[in-house]
């Protein structure tokens, strides 16, 4: 049996968990989109789907997001970038992903910061907005982003 929430201010552990979960919601949105793109939306129960889903790590997502924010990509990304860059939707998504990953690291690994309810609400709002921006990006831009996420250039 789970104890009912206590009255008053949320506990730090609950605020930290909310901030972490906000990032993970965004992260798993990417994993699902990539596996859906490369294996198929009807293939969730297959080993191939799981393989693609699990092939993406946090570092790869962050590195791609850093590059996706740029109008002009570095040479190793240039052949795979959409003409003119990823556009405002994916650039906003990339900015949010980087920000939320940094907040998750603070919430999960640094005992010093004290979080407020407003910090957790902002993280959740940022994640929701980022997922909406990801979905609103053009199909061409999303496919290019997901391809680079699954197959980062060397």
N, CA, C and O atoms as a GROMACS GRO file, in nm:
protein
  616
    1UNK      N    1   0.084  -0.117   0.000
    1UNK     CA    2   0.000   0.000   0.000
    1UNK      C    3   0.089   0.125   0.000
    1UNK      O    4   0.186   0.133   0.076
    2UNK      N    5   0.056   0.220  -0.085
    2UNK     CA    6   0.133   0.343  -0.096
    2UNK      C    7   0.074   0.448  -0.002
    2UNK      O    8  -0.048   0.466   0.004
    3UNK      N    9   0.160   0.516   0.070
    3UNK     CA   10   0.115   0.620   0.161
    3UNK      C   11   0.064   0.738   0.082
    3UNK      O   12   0.120   0.771  -0.023
    4UNK      N   13  -0.042   0.804   0.129
    4UNK     CA   14  -0.092   0.923   0.059
    4UNK      C   15   0.011   1.034   0.066
    4UNK      O   16   0.091   1.039   0.160
    5UNK      N   17   0.009   1.125  -0.031
    5UNK     CA   18   0.105   1.236  -0.027
    5UNK      C   19   0.082   1.320   0.098
    5UNK      O   20  -0.031   1.341   0.141
    6UNK      N   21   0.191   1.368   0.152
    6UNK     CA   22   0.179   1.452   0.271
    6UNK      C   23   0.140   1.593   0.231
    6UNK      O   24   0.162   1.636   0.118
    7UNK      N   25   0.082   1.664   0.324
    7UNK     CA   26   0.042   1.802   0.299
    7UNK      C   27   0.165   1.892   0.302
    7UNK      O   28   0.268   1.857   0.360
    8UNK      N   29   0.154   2.007   0.240
    8UNK     CA   30   0.264   2.103   0.242
    8UNK      C   31   0.351   2.096   0.119
    8UNK      O   32   0.310   2.044   0.014
    9UNK      N   33   0.471   2.147   0.132
    9UNK     CA   34   0.566   2.152   0.021
    9UNK      C   35   0.610   2.012  -0.021
    9UNK      O   36   0.625   1.924   0.064
   10UNK      N   37   0.631   1.990  -0.152
   10UNK     CA   38   0.682   1.860  -0.196
   10UNK      C   39   0.822   1.836  -0.141
   10UNK      O   40   0.898   1.930  -0.117
   11UNK      N   41   0.855   1.712  -0.122
   11UNK     CA   42   0.989   1.676  -0.076
   11UNK      C   43   1.089   1.695  -0.190
   11UNK      O   44   1.052   1.688  -0.307
   12UNK      N   45   1.214   1.721  -0.155
   12UNK     CA   46   1.320   1.737  -0.255
   12UNK      C   47   1.328   1.615  -0.346
   12UNK      O   48   1.346   1.629  -0.467
   13UNK      N   49   1.316   1.496  -0.290
   13UNK     CA   50   1.324   1.375  -0.370
   13UNK      C   51   1.215   1.373  -0.478
   13UNK      O   52   1.239   1.326  -0.589
   14UNK      N   53   1.097   1.422  -0.445
   14UNK     CA   54   0.988   1.424  -0.542
   14UNK      C   55   1.011   1.529  -0.651
   14UNK      O   56   0.981   1.505  -0.768
   15UNK      N   57   1.066   1.644  -0.612
   15UNK     CA   58   1.097   1.747  -0.712
   15UNK      C   59   1.208   1.700  -0.804
   15UNK      O   60   1.202   1.721  -0.925
   16UNK      N   61   1.310   1.637  -0.747
   16UNK     CA   62   1.421   1.585  -0.827
   16UNK      C   63   1.371   1.479  -0.925
   16UNK      O   64   1.412   1.476  -1.041
   17UNK      N   65   1.284   1.392  -0.878
   17UNK     CA   66   1.230   1.286  -0.964
   17UNK      C   67   1.148   1.345  -1.078
   17UNK      O   68   1.154   1.296  -1.190
   18UNK      N   69   1.072   1.450  -1.049
   18UNK     CA   70   0.991   1.514  -1.153
   18UNK      C   71   1.080   1.576  -1.261
   18UNK      O   72   1.050   1.565  -1.380
   19UNK      N   73   1.189   1.640  -1.220
   19UNK     CA   74   1.281   1.701  -1.316
   19UNK      C   75   1.348   1.592  -1.400
   19UNK      O   76   1.360   1.607  -1.522
   20UNK      N   77   1.390   1.486  -1.336
   20UNK     CA   78   1.451   1.374  -1.408
   20UNK      C   79   1.352   1.311  -1.506
   20UNK      O   80   1.386   1.283  -1.621
   21UNK      N   81   1.229   1.290  -1.460
   21UNK     CA   82   1.127   1.228  -1.545
   21UNK      C   83   1.093   1.316  -1.665
   21UNK      O   84   1.061   1.264  -1.772
   22UNK      N   85   1.099   1.447  -1.649
   22UNK     CA   86   1.072   1.537  -1.762
   22UNK      C   87   1.172   1.512  -1.874
   22UNK      O   88   1.135   1.501  -1.990
   23UNK      N   89   1.300   1.503  -1.837
   23UNK     CA   90   1.402   1.474  -1.939
   23UNK      C   91   1.378   1.336  -2.000
   23UNK      O   92   1.383   1.321  -2.122
   24UNK      N   93   1.352   1.237  -1.918
   24UNK     CA   94   1.334   1.102  -1.970
   24UNK      C   95   1.213   1.090  -2.062
   24UNK      O   96   1.214   1.009  -2.154
   25UNK      N   97   1.111   1.170  -2.038
   25UNK     CA   98   0.998   1.171  -2.130
   25UNK      C   99   1.040   1.214  -2.269
   25UNK      O  100   1.002   1.154  -2.369
   26UNK      N  101   1.120   1.321  -2.274
   26UNK     CA  102   1.174   1.370  -2.401
   26UNK      C  103   1.267   1.266  -2.465
   26UNK      O  104   1.260   1.241  -2.585
   27UNK      N  105   1.354   1.208  -2.384
   27UNK     CA  106   1.450   1.109  -2.434
   27UNK      C  107   1.376   0.988  -2.494
   27UNK      O  108   1.410   0.944  -2.604
   28UNK      N  109   1.278   0.937  -2.423
   28UNK     CA  110   1.205   0.820  -2.474
   28UNK      C  111   1.119   0.854  -2.595
   28UNK      O  112   1.090   0.766  -2.676
   29UNK      N  113   1.077   0.978  -2.607
   29UNK     CA  114   1.010   1.022  -2.730
   29UNK      C  115   1.102   1.003  -2.850
   29UNK      O  116   1.059   0.955  -2.955
   30UNK      N  117   1.229   1.040  -2.834
   30UNK     CA  118   1.328   1.022  -2.942
   30UNK      C  119   1.350   0.874  -2.973
   30UNK      O  120   1.354   0.834  -3.090
   31UNK      N  121   1.364   0.794  -2.869
   31UNK     CA  122   1.388   0.651  -2.890
   31UNK      C  123   1.272   0.587  -2.964
   31UNK      O  124   1.292   0.509  -3.057
   32UNK      N  125   1.152   0.621  -2.923
   32UNK     CA  126   1.033   0.566  -2.989
   32UNK      C  127   1.026   0.612  -3.134
   32UNK      O  128   0.998   0.532  -3.223
   33UNK      N  129   1.050   0.740  -3.157
   33UNK     CA  130   1.045   0.793  -3.294
   33UNK      C  131   1.148   0.724  -3.384
   33UNK      O  132   1.119   0.692  -3.499
   34UNK      N  133   1.268   0.700  -3.331
   34UNK     CA  134   1.372   0.635  -3.410
   34UNK      C  135   1.334   0.490  -3.441
   34UNK      O  136   1.345   0.445  -3.555
   35UNK      N  137   1.290   0.418  -3.340
   35UNK     CA  138   1.253   0.278  -3.363
   35UNK      C  139   1.131   0.267  -3.454
   35UNK      O  140   1.123   0.178  -3.538
   36UNK      N  141   1.036   0.358  -3.438
   36UNK     CA  142   0.920   0.359  -3.527
   36UNK      C  143   0.964   0.385  -3.671
   36UNK      O  144   0.914   0.322  -3.764
   37UNK      N  145   1.056   0.478  -3.688
   37UNK     CA  146   1.104   0.514  -3.823
   37UNK      C  147   1.180   0.400  -3.890
   37UNK      O  148   1.157   0.371  -4.008
   38UNK      N  149   1.268   0.335  -3.816
   38UNK     CA  150   1.357   0.236  -3.879
   38UNK      C  151   1.308   0.093  -3.872
   38UNK      O  152   1.353   0.010  -3.950
   39UNK      N  153   1.217   0.063  -3.781
   39UNK     CA  154   1.166  -0.074  -3.769
   39UNK      C  155   1.016  -0.077  -3.799
   39UNK      O  156   0.969  -0.167  -3.869
   40UNK      N  157   0.943   0.019  -3.747
   40UNK     CA  158   0.800   0.028  -3.777
   40UNK      C  159   0.714   0.035  -3.653
   40UNK      O  160   0.743  -0.028  -3.551
   41UNK      N  161   0.608   0.113  -3.664
   41UNK     CA  162   0.520   0.134  -3.549
   41UNK      C  163   0.446   0.008  -3.507
   41UNK      O  164   0.400  -0.001  -3.394
   42UNK      N  165   0.434  -0.087  -3.594
   42UNK     CA  166   0.364  -0.211  -3.560
   42UNK      C  167   0.459  -0.319  -3.508
   42UNK      O  168   0.418  -0.432  -3.485
   43UNK      N  169   0.585  -0.284  -3.490
   43UNK     CA  170   0.687  -0.384  -3.454
   43UNK      C  171   0.740  -0.370  -3.312
   43UNK      O  172   0.848  -0.421  -3.282
   44UNK      N  173   0.667  -0.304  -3.224
   44UNK     CA  174   0.715  -0.277  -3.088
   44UNK      C  175   0.759  -0.401  -3.012
   44UNK      O  176   0.849  -0.394  -2.928
   45UNK      N  177   0.698  -0.514  -3.039
   45UNK     CA  178   0.729  -0.637  -2.963
   45UNK      C  179   0.848  -0.714  -3.019
   45UNK      O  180   0.881  -0.821  -2.968
   46UNK      N  181   0.912  -0.663  -3.124
   46UNK     CA  182   1.020  -0.739  -3.187
   46UNK      C  183   1.156  -0.705  -3.129
   46UNK      O  184   1.176  -0.599  -3.070
   47UNK      N  185   1.248  -0.797  -3.147
   47UNK     CA  186   1.387  -0.774  -3.104
   47UNK      C  187   1.452  -0.662  -3.184
   47UNK      O  188   1.531  -0.585  -3.130
   48UNK      N  189   1.419  -0.652  -3.312
   48UNK     CA  190   1.476  -0.544  -3.394
   48UNK      C  191   1.434  -0.407  -3.339
   48UNK      O  192   1.516  -0.316  -3.332
   49UNK      N  193   1.308  -0.394  -3.301
   49UNK     CA  194   1.260  -0.268  -3.244
   49UNK      C  195   1.338  -0.235  -3.117
   49UNK      O  196   1.385  -0.123  -3.099
   50UNK      N  197   1.351  -0.333  -3.030
   50UNK     CA  198   1.424  -0.313  -2.905
   50UNK      C  199   1.570  -0.277  -2.932
   50UNK      O  200   1.627  -0.194  -2.861
   51UNK      N  201   1.630  -0.338  -3.033
   51UNK     CA  202   1.769  -0.310  -3.066
   51UNK      C  203   1.788  -0.164  -3.107
   51UNK      O  204   1.879  -0.098  -3.058
   52UNK      N  205   1.702  -0.114  -3.195
   52UNK     CA  206   1.713   0.025  -3.237
   52UNK      C  207   1.683   0.118  -3.119
   52UNK      O  208   1.753   0.216  -3.097
   53UNK      N  209   1.579   0.087  -3.045
   53UNK     CA  210   1.540   0.168  -2.930
   53UNK      C  211   1.654   0.181  -2.830
   53UNK      O  212   1.680   0.290  -2.778
   54UNK      N  213   1.722   0.071  -2.802
   54UNK     CA  214   1.828   0.070  -2.702
   54UNK      C  215   1.964   0.114  -2.757
   54UNK      O  216   2.060   0.126  -2.681
   55UNK      N  217   1.973   0.139  -2.887
   55UNK     CA  218   2.102   0.175  -2.947
   55UNK      C  219   2.139   0.322  -2.924
   55UNK      O  220   2.254   0.360  -2.946
   56UNK      N  221   2.045   0.402  -2.880
   56UNK     CA  222   2.068   0.545  -2.864
   56UNK      C  223   2.102   0.575  -2.718
   56UNK      O  224   2.034   0.528  -2.626
   57UNK      N  225   2.207   0.652  -2.699
   57UNK     CA  226   2.243   0.688  -2.561
   57UNK      C  227   2.234   0.839  -2.541
   57UNK      O  228   2.218   0.915  -2.636
   58UNK      N  229   2.244   0.880  -2.417
   58UNK     CA  230   2.229   1.020  -2.380
   58UNK      C  231   2.336   1.109  -2.442
   58UNK      O  232   2.308   1.221  -2.483
   59UNK      N  233   2.458   1.058  -2.448
   59UNK     CA  234   2.569   1.136  -2.503
   59UNK      C  235   2.546   1.164  -2.652
   59UNK      O  236   2.568   1.275  -2.699
   60UNK      N  237   2.503   1.062  -2.725
   60UNK     CA  238   2.478   1.078  -2.868
   60UNK      C  239   2.368   1.180  -2.892
   60UNK      O  240   2.379   1.264  -2.981
   61UNK      N  241   2.261   1.173  -2.813
   61UNK     CA  242   2.152   1.270  -2.827
   61UNK      C  243   2.205   1.411  -2.801
   61UNK      O  244   2.175   1.503  -2.877
   62UNK      N  245   2.280   1.428  -2.695
   62UNK     CA  246   2.331   1.562  -2.663
   62UNK      C  247   2.422   1.614  -2.774
   62UNK      O  248   2.409   1.730  -2.816
   63UNK      N  249   2.514   1.530  -2.822
   63UNK     CA  250   2.605   1.574  -2.928
   63UNK      C  251   2.529   1.615  -3.053
   63UNK      O  252   2.561   1.716  -3.115
   64UNK      N  253   2.428   1.538  -3.091
   64UNK     CA  254   2.350   1.573  -3.208
   64UNK      C  255   2.273   1.703  -3.184
   64UNK      O  256   2.264   1.787  -3.273
   65UNK      N  257   2.218   1.719  -3.065
   65UNK     CA  258   2.143   1.841  -3.035
   65UNK      C  259   2.232   1.965  -3.041
   65UNK      O  260   2.188   2.070  -3.088
   66UNK      N  261   2.355   1.953  -2.994
   66UNK     CA  262   2.449   2.065  -3.003
   66UNK      C  263   2.467   2.104  -3.150
   66UNK      O  264   2.467   2.223  -3.184
   67UNK      N  265   2.484   2.006  -3.236
   67UNK     CA  266   2.504   2.033  -3.379
   67UNK      C  267   2.376   2.080  -3.447
   67UNK      O  268   2.380   2.167  -3.534
   68UNK      N  269   2.262   2.023  -3.407
   68UNK     CA  270   2.135   2.057  -3.472
   68UNK      C  271   2.095   2.202  -3.448
   68UNK      O  272   2.019   2.259  -3.527
   69UNK      N  273   2.144   2.263  -3.343
   69UNK     CA  274   2.113   2.403  -3.315
   69UNK      C  275   2.183   2.498  -3.412
   69UNK      O  276   2.143   2.614  -3.424
   70UNK      N  277   2.284   2.450  -3.480
   70UNK     CA  278   2.364   2.534  -3.569
   70UNK      C  279   2.299   2.548  -3.706
   70UNK      O  280   2.234   2.455  -3.755
   71UNK      N  281   2.317   2.663  -3.767
   71UNK     CA  282   2.272   2.683  -3.905
   71UNK      C  283   2.364   2.613  -4.003
   71UNK      O  284   2.321   2.557  -4.103
   72UNK      N  285   2.495   2.616  -3.970
   72UNK     CA  286   2.596   2.554  -4.054
   72UNK      C  287   2.661   2.442  -3.976
   72UNK      O  288   2.726   2.466  -3.875
   73UNK      N  289   2.645   2.319  -4.021
   73UNK     CA  290   2.700   2.206  -3.946
   73UNK      C  291   2.849   2.191  -3.967
   73UNK      O  292   2.903   2.240  -4.066
   74UNK      N  293   2.917   2.122  -3.874
   74UNK     CA  294   3.057   2.089  -3.898
   74UNK      C  295   3.068   1.991  -4.015
   74UNK      O  296   2.970   1.928  -4.053
   75UNK      N  297   3.186   1.980  -4.070
   75UNK     CA  298   3.207   1.903  -4.192
   75UNK      C  299   3.152   1.761  -4.185
   75UNK      O  300   3.091   1.714  -4.281
   76UNK      N  301   3.171   1.692  -4.073
   76UNK     CA  302   3.128   1.551  -4.068
   76UNK      C  303   2.976   1.537  -4.071
   76UNK      O  304   2.926   1.431  -4.108
   77UNK      N  305   2.902   1.641  -4.034
   77UNK     CA  306   2.755   1.637  -4.037
   77UNK      C  307   2.698   1.696  -4.166
   77UNK      O  308   2.584   1.667  -4.202
   78UNK      N  309   2.775   1.777  -4.234
   78UNK     CA  310   2.725   1.855  -4.347
   78UNK      C  311   2.652   1.773  -4.453
   78UNK      O  312   2.546   1.816  -4.499
   79UNK      N  313   2.704   1.657  -4.495
   79UNK     CA  314   2.633   1.584  -4.600
   79UNK      C  315   2.494   1.534  -4.559
   79UNK      O  316   2.414   1.496  -4.645
   80UNK      N  317   2.467   1.532  -4.430
   80UNK     CA  318   2.344   1.470  -4.380
   80UNK      C  319   2.244   1.572  -4.325
   80UNK      O  320   2.132   1.536  -4.292
   81UNK      N  321   2.286   1.698  -4.315
   81UNK     CA  322   2.198   1.802  -4.264
   81UNK      C  323   2.101   1.846  -4.371
   81UNK      O  324   2.136   1.847  -4.489
   82UNK      N  325   1.978   1.881  -4.333
   82UNK     CA  326   1.887   1.941  -4.431
   82UNK      C  327   1.943   2.076  -4.478
   82UNK      O  328   2.012   2.144  -4.403
   83UNK      N  329   1.914   2.112  -4.599
   83UNK     CA  330   1.957   2.241  -4.652
   83UNK      C  331   1.901   2.351  -4.561
   83UNK      O  332   1.781   2.355  -4.534
   84UNK      N  333   1.989   2.439  -4.515
   84UNK     CA  334   1.947   2.548  -4.428
   84UNK      C  335   1.935   2.510  -4.282
   84UNK      O  336   1.887   2.590  -4.201
   85UNK      N  337   1.976   2.391  -4.247
   85UNK     CA  338   1.970   2.348  -4.108
   85UNK      C  339   1.839   2.279  -4.073
   85UNK      O  340   1.756   2.254  -4.160
   86UNK      N  341   1.821   2.249  -3.946
   86UNK     CA  342   1.706   2.172  -3.901
   86UNK      C  343   1.580   2.254  -3.880
   86UNK      O  344   1.474   2.197  -3.856
   87UNK      N  345   1.590   2.385  -3.888
   87UNK     CA  346   1.470   2.467  -3.873
   87UNK      C  347   1.434   2.493  -3.728
   87UNK      O  348   1.489   2.430  -3.637
   88UNK      N  349   1.342   2.586  -3.705
   88UNK     CA  350   1.313   2.631  -3.569
   88UNK      C  351   1.254   2.524  -3.477
   88UNK      O  352   1.281   2.527  -3.357
   89UNK      N  353   1.175   2.432  -3.528
   89UNK     CA  354   1.115   2.331  -3.440
   89UNK      C  355   1.219   2.237  -3.383
   89UNK      O  356   1.223   2.214  -3.262
   90UNK      N  357   1.304   2.182  -3.468
   90UNK     CA  358   1.405   2.090  -3.416
   90UNK      C  359   1.515   2.165  -3.341
   90UNK      O  360   1.576   2.109  -3.250
   91UNK      N  361   1.541   2.288  -3.378
   91UNK     CA  362   1.638   2.366  -3.300
   91UNK      C  363   1.585   2.394  -3.159
   91UNK      O  364   1.662   2.389  -3.063
   92UNK      N  365   1.457   2.422  -3.147
   92UNK     CA  366   1.397   2.442  -3.015
   92UNK      C  367   1.398   2.311  -2.936
   92UNK      O  368   1.425   2.310  -2.816
   93UNK      N  369   1.369   2.202  -3.004
   93UNK     CA  370   1.375   2.071  -2.939
   93UNK      C  371   1.516   2.044  -2.888
   93UNK      O  372   1.534   2.000  -2.775
   94UNK      N  373   1.616   2.070  -2.972
   94UNK     CA  374   1.755   2.045  -2.936
   94UNK      C  375   1.796   2.129  -2.815
   94UNK      O  376   1.862   2.079  -2.724
   95UNK      N  377   1.757   2.255  -2.814
   95UNK     CA  378   1.789   2.342  -2.702
   95UNK      C  379   1.728   2.288  -2.573
   95UNK      O  380   1.794   2.282  -2.469
   96UNK      N  381   1.603   2.248  -2.580
   96UNK     CA  382   1.534   2.194  -2.462
   96UNK      C  383   1.598   2.062  -2.416
   96UNK      O  384   1.613   2.039  -2.296
   97UNK      N  385   1.634   1.976  -2.510
   97UNK     CA  386   1.695   1.847  -2.474
   97UNK      C  387   1.825   1.868  -2.397
   97UNK      O  388   1.850   1.801  -2.297
   98UNK      N  389   1.908   1.960  -2.444
   98UNK     CA  390   2.034   1.989  -2.376
   98UNK      C  391   2.008   2.046  -2.236
   98UNK      O  392   2.068   2.002  -2.138
   99UNK      N  393   1.919   2.142  -2.229
   99UNK     CA  394   1.885   2.205  -2.101
   99UNK      C  395   1.830   2.102  -2.001
   99UNK      O  396   1.870   2.099  -1.885
  100UNK      N  397   1.737   2.019  -2.047
  100UNK     CA  398   1.676   1.921  -1.957
  100UNK      C  399   1.774   1.812  -1.916
  100UNK      O  400   1.767   1.762  -1.804
  101UNK      N  401   1.866   1.776  -2.005
  101UNK     CA  402   1.966   1.677  -1.967
  101UNK      C  403   2.057   1.734  -1.857
  101UNK      O  404   2.092   1.662  -1.763
  102UNK      N  405   2.093   1.859  -1.869
  102UNK     CA  406   2.176   1.923  -1.765
  102UNK      C  407   2.100   1.931  -1.632
  102UNK      O  408   2.158   1.906  -1.526
  103UNK      N  409   1.972   1.966  -1.638
  103UNK     CA  410   1.891   1.971  -1.516
  103UNK      C  411   1.876   1.831  -1.454
  103UNK      O  412   1.878   1.817  -1.332
  104UNK      N  413   1.860   1.731  -1.538
  104UNK     CA  414   1.850   1.594  -1.487
  104UNK      C  415   1.977   1.554  -1.415
  104UNK      O  416   1.971   1.493  -1.308
  105UNK      N  417   2.093   1.588  -1.470
  105UNK     CA  418   2.219   1.556  -1.404
  105UNK      C  419   2.227   1.622  -1.267
  105UNK      O  420   2.269   1.560  -1.170
  106UNK      N  421   2.186   1.748  -1.260
  106UNK     CA  422   2.185   1.816  -1.130
  106UNK      C  423   2.090   1.746  -1.032
  106UNK      O  424   2.125   1.720  -0.918
  107UNK      N  425   1.971   1.718  -1.080
  107UNK     CA  426   1.869   1.658  -0.993
  107UNK      C  427   1.908   1.517  -0.948
  107UNK      O  428   1.881   1.478  -0.835
  108UNK      N  429   1.971   1.441  -1.038
  108UNK     CA  430   2.003   1.301  -1.007
  108UNK      C  431   2.134   1.283  -0.932
  108UNK      O  432   2.148   1.189  -0.855
  109UNK      N  433   2.232   1.372  -0.954
  109UNK     CA  434   2.367   1.344  -0.906
  109UNK      C  435   2.427   1.448  -0.812
  109UNK      O  436   2.532   1.423  -0.752
  110UNK      N  437   2.365   1.564  -0.799
  110UNK     CA  438   2.424   1.669  -0.716
  110UNK      C  439   2.332   1.696  -0.597
  110UNK      O  440   2.222   1.749  -0.615
  111UNK      N  441   2.374   1.662  -0.477
  111UNK     CA  442   2.287   1.679  -0.361
  111UNK      C  443   2.274   1.824  -0.314
  111UNK      O  444   2.189   1.854  -0.230
  112UNK      N  445   2.354   1.915  -0.367
  112UNK     CA  446   2.356   2.051  -0.316
  112UNK      C  447   2.240   2.140  -0.360
  112UNK      O  448   2.183   2.210  -0.276
  113UNK      N  449   2.202   2.140  -0.488
  113UNK     CA  450   2.094   2.233  -0.526
  113UNK      C  451   1.963   2.198  -0.454
  113UNK      O  452   1.930   2.081  -0.433
  114UNK      N  453   1.891   2.301  -0.418
  114UNK     CA  454   1.757   2.285  -0.362
  114UNK      C  455   1.659   2.325  -0.473
  114UNK      O  456   1.671   2.433  -0.531
  115UNK      N  457   1.564   2.240  -0.502
  115UNK     CA  458   1.469   2.265  -0.609
  115UNK      C  459   1.336   2.311  -0.551
  115UNK      O  460   1.298   2.275  -0.440
  116UNK      N  461   1.268   2.392  -0.630
  116UNK     CA  462   1.136   2.442  -0.594
  116UNK      C  463   1.032   2.374  -0.683
  116UNK      O  464   1.065   2.317  -0.787
  117UNK      N  465   0.909   2.383  -0.642
  117UNK     CA  466   0.799   2.330  -0.723
  117UNK      C  467   0.803   2.393  -0.862
  117UNK      O  468   0.778   2.326  -0.962
  118UNK      N  469   0.833   2.521  -0.868
  118UNK     CA  470   0.838   2.591  -0.996
  118UNK      C  471   0.946   2.534  -1.088
  118UNK      O  472   0.930   2.534  -1.210
  119UNK      N  473   1.056   2.484  -1.032
  119UNK     CA  474   1.161   2.421  -1.114
  119UNK      C  475   1.108   2.295  -1.181
  119UNK      O  476   1.132   2.271  -1.300
  120UNK      N  477   1.036   2.214  -1.104
  120UNK     CA  478   0.980   2.091  -1.158
  120UNK      C  479   0.874   2.122  -1.263
  120UNK      O  480   0.870   2.059  -1.369
  121UNK      N  481   0.788   2.216  -1.235
  121UNK     CA  482   0.683   2.254  -1.332
  121UNK      C  483   0.743   2.307  -1.460
  121UNK      O  484   0.694   2.277  -1.569
  122UNK      N  485   0.849   2.386  -1.448
  122UNK     CA  486   0.915   2.439  -1.568
  122UNK      C  487   0.978   2.326  -1.650
  122UNK      O  488   0.967   2.326  -1.773
  123UNK      N  489   1.043   2.232  -1.585
  123UNK     CA  490   1.103   2.119  -1.657
  123UNK      C  491   0.996   2.039  -1.731
  123UNK      O  492   1.016   2.000  -1.846
  124UNK      N  493   0.884   2.015  -1.666
  124UNK     CA  494   0.776   1.939  -1.729
  124UNK      C  495   0.719   2.016  -1.847
  124UNK      O  496   0.695   1.958  -1.953
  125UNK      N  497   0.697   2.144  -1.831
  125UNK     CA  498   0.645   2.228  -1.938
  125UNK      C  499   0.743   2.234  -2.056
  125UNK      O  500   0.702   2.227  -2.172
  126UNK      N  501   0.871   2.246  -2.025
  126UNK     CA  502   0.975   2.250  -2.129
  126UNK      C  503   0.976   2.119  -2.208
  126UNK      O  504   0.986   2.120  -2.330
  127UNK      N  505   0.966   2.007  -2.138
  127UNK     CA  506   0.967   1.876  -2.205
  127UNK      C  507   0.844   1.860  -2.294
  127UNK      O  508   0.856   1.814  -2.408
  128UNK      N  509   0.729   1.898  -2.244
  128UNK     CA  510   0.606   1.886  -2.324
  128UNK      C  511   0.615   1.972  -2.450
  128UNK      O  512   0.578   1.928  -2.559
  129UNK      N  513   0.663   2.094  -2.433
  129UNK     CA  514   0.677   2.184  -2.547
  129UNK      C  515   0.778   2.129  -2.648
  129UNK      O  516   0.756   2.136  -2.769
  130UNK      N  517   0.887   2.074  -2.597
  130UNK     CA  518   0.990   2.019  -2.686
  130UNK      C  519   0.936   1.902  -2.768
  130UNK      O  520   0.963   1.892  -2.887
  131UNK      N  521   0.861   1.816  -2.704
  131UNK     CA  522   0.802   1.702  -2.777
  131UNK      C  523   0.705   1.753  -2.884
  131UNK      O  524   0.702   1.700  -2.995
  132UNK      N  525   0.627   1.855  -2.851
  132UNK     CA  526   0.537   1.914  -2.951
  132UNK      C  527   0.615   1.972  -3.067
  132UNK      O  528   0.576   1.958  -3.183
  133UNK      N  529   0.726   2.039  -3.037
  133UNK     CA  530   0.808   2.098  -3.143
  133UNK      C  531   0.870   1.988  -3.230
  133UNK      O  532   0.878   2.002  -3.352
  134UNK      N  533   0.915   1.879  -3.166
  134UNK     CA  534   0.970   1.767  -3.241
  134UNK      C  535   0.866   1.713  -3.339
  134UNK      O  536   0.896   1.692  -3.457
  135UNK      N  537   0.746   1.693  -3.291
  135UNK     CA  538   0.639   1.638  -3.375
  135UNK      C  539   0.594   1.737  -3.482
  135UNK      O  540   0.545   1.696  -3.588
  136UNK      N  541   0.610   1.867  -3.457
  136UNK     CA  542   0.570   1.969  -3.553
  136UNK      C  543   0.676   1.994  -3.661
  136UNK      O  544   0.648   2.058  -3.761
  137UNK      N  545   0.797   1.943  -3.641
  137UNK     CA  546   0.903   1.960  -3.741
  137UNK      C  547   0.863   1.889  -3.870
  137UNK      O  548   0.784   1.794  -3.868
  138UNK      N  549   0.917   1.935  -3.979
  138UNK     CA  550   0.885   1.870  -4.107
  138UNK      C  551   0.933   1.725  -4.104
  138UNK      O  552   1.028   1.689  -4.033
  139UNK      N  553   0.867   1.643  -4.182
  139UNK     CA  554   0.904   1.502  -4.189
  139UNK      C  555   1.049   1.486  -4.235
  139UNK      O  556   1.122   1.401  -4.184
  140UNK      N  557   1.090   1.567  -4.332
  140UNK     CA  558   1.228   1.562  -4.381
  140UNK      C  559   1.328   1.590  -4.268
  140UNK      O  560   1.428   1.520  -4.254
  141UNK      N  561   1.300   1.692  -4.189
  141UNK     CA  562   1.390   1.729  -4.080
  141UNK      C  563   1.393   1.621  -3.972
  141UNK      O  564   1.499   1.586  -3.921
  142UNK      N  565   1.275   1.569  -3.937
  142UNK     CA  566   1.271   1.462  -3.835
  142UNK      C  567   1.348   1.339  -3.882
  142UNK      O  568   1.424   1.281  -3.806
  143UNK      N  569   1.328   1.300  -4.007
  143UNK     CA  570   1.397   1.181  -4.060
  143UNK      C  571   1.548   1.202  -4.060
  143UNK      O  572   1.624   1.112  -4.024
  144UNK      N  573   1.593   1.320  -4.100
  144UNK     CA  574   1.737   1.349  -4.100
  144UNK      C  575   1.791   1.345  -3.957
  144UNK      O  576   1.898   1.288  -3.932
  145UNK      N  577   1.718   1.403  -3.863
  145UNK     CA  578   1.760   1.404  -3.723
  145UNK      C  579   1.768   1.262  -3.669
  145UNK      O  580   1.867   1.224  -3.606
  146UNK      N  581   1.665   1.183  -3.693
  146UNK     CA  582   1.662   1.045  -3.642
  146UNK      C  583   1.770   0.959  -3.706
  146UNK      O  584   1.829   0.874  -3.640
  147UNK      N  585   1.797   0.981  -3.834
  147UNK     CA  586   1.904   0.906  -3.900
  147UNK      C  587   2.038   0.937  -3.834
  147UNK      O  588   2.117   0.846  -3.807
  148UNK      N  589   2.064   1.063  -3.809
  148UNK     CA  590   2.190   1.101  -3.744
  148UNK      C  591   2.194   1.050  -3.599
  148UNK      O  592   2.302   1.021  -3.547
  149UNK      N  593   2.081   1.040  -3.536
  149UNK     CA  594   2.076   0.989  -3.399
  149UNK      C  595   2.111   0.840  -3.396
  149UNK      O  596   2.184   0.795  -3.307
  150UNK      N  597   2.060   0.764  -3.491
  150UNK     CA  598   2.085   0.620  -3.495
  150UNK      C  599   2.221   0.589  -3.559
  150UNK      O  600   2.287   0.492  -3.522
  151UNK      N  601   2.261   0.672  -3.654
  151UNK     CA  602   2.384   0.648  -3.730
  151UNK      C  603   2.473   0.773  -3.728
  151UNK      O  604   2.489   0.839  -3.831
  152UNK      N  605   2.530   0.806  -3.612
  152UNK     CA  606   2.613   0.928  -3.607
  152UNK      C  607   2.735   0.916  -3.697
  152UNK      O  608   2.800   0.811  -3.699
  153UNK      N  609   2.768   1.020  -3.772
  153UNK     CA  610   2.885   1.014  -3.859
  153UNK      C  611   3.014   1.012  -3.775
  153UNK      O  612   3.019   1.062  -3.663
  154UNK      N  613   3.115   0.953  -3.833
  154UNK     CA  614   3.246   0.944  -3.763
  154UNK      C  615   3.344   1.044  -3.814
  154UNK      O  616   3.457   1.050  -3.766
   0.00000   0.00000   0.00000
